[in-house]
């Protein structure tokens, strides 16, 4: 597959993934995380805020491969 269609596909997938992850993190933080202590909440929020970078990085690496 050429780089141009890969970029289009990866951009669409990345947008869908970020929206899904944001909704998932919000629902998780409204449920169980709200009962945790302040320090534990901060740890969970940092982990949830950073964990999406791994699949996004793989997707970006795939889309930027040369032809």
Secondary structure as a PSIPRED ss2 file (coil, helix, strand):
# PSIPRED VFORMAT (PSIPRED V4.0)

   1 X C   1.000  0.000  0.000
   2 X C   1.000  0.000  0.000
   3 X H   0.000  1.000  0.000
   4 X H   0.000  1.000  0.000
   5 X H   0.000  1.000  0.000
   6 X H   0.000  1.000  0.000
   7 X H   0.000  1.000  0.000
   8 X H   0.000  1.000  0.000
   9 X H   0.000  1.000  0.000
  10 X H   0.000  1.000  0.000
  11 X H   0.000  1.000  0.000
  12 X H   0.000  1.000  0.000
  13 X H   0.000  1.000  0.000
  14 X H   0.000  1.000  0.000
  15 X H   0.000  1.000  0.000
  16 X H   0.000  1.000  0.000
  17 X H   0.000  1.000  0.000
  18 X H   0.000  1.000  0.000
  19 X H   0.000  1.000  0.000
  20 X H   0.000  1.000  0.000
  21 X H   0.000  1.000  0.000
  22 X H   0.000  1.000  0.000
  23 X H   0.000  1.000  0.000
  24 X H   0.000  1.000  0.000
  25 X H   0.000  1.000  0.000
  26 X H   0.000  1.000  0.000
  27 X H   0.000  1.000  0.000
  28 X H   0.000  1.000  0.000
  29 X H   0.000  1.000  0.000
  30 X H   0.000  1.000  0.000
  31 X C   1.000  0.000  0.000
  32 X C   1.000  0.000  0.000
  33 X H   0.000  1.000  0.000
  34 X H   0.000  1.000  0.000
  35 X H   0.000  1.000  0.000
  36 X C   1.000  0.000  0.000
  37 X C   1.000  0.000  0.000
  38 X H   0.000  1.000  0.000
  39 X H   0.000  1.000  0.000
  40 X H   0.000  1.000  0.000
  41 X H   0.000  1.000  0.000
  42 X H   0.000  1.000  0.000
  43 X H   0.000  1.000  0.000
  44 X H   0.000  1.000  0.000
  45 X H   0.000  1.000  0.000
  46 X H   0.000  1.000  0.000
  47 X H   0.000  1.000  0.000
  48 X H   0.000  1.000  0.000
  49 X H   0.000  1.000  0.000
  50 X H   0.000  1.000  0.000
  51 X C   1.000  0.000  0.000
  52 X H   0.000  1.000  0.000
  53 X H   0.000  1.000  0.000
  54 X H   0.000  1.000  0.000
  55 X H   0.000  1.000  0.000
  56 X H   0.000  1.000  0.000
  57 X H   0.000  1.000  0.000
  58 X H   0.000  1.000  0.000
  59 X H   0.000  1.000  0.000
  60 X H   0.000  1.000  0.000
  61 X H   0.000  1.000  0.000
  62 X H   0.000  1.000  0.000
  63 X H   0.000  1.000  0.000
  64 X C   1.000  0.000  0.000
  65 X C   1.000  0.000  0.000
  66 X C   1.000  0.000  0.000
  67 X C   1.000  0.000  0.000
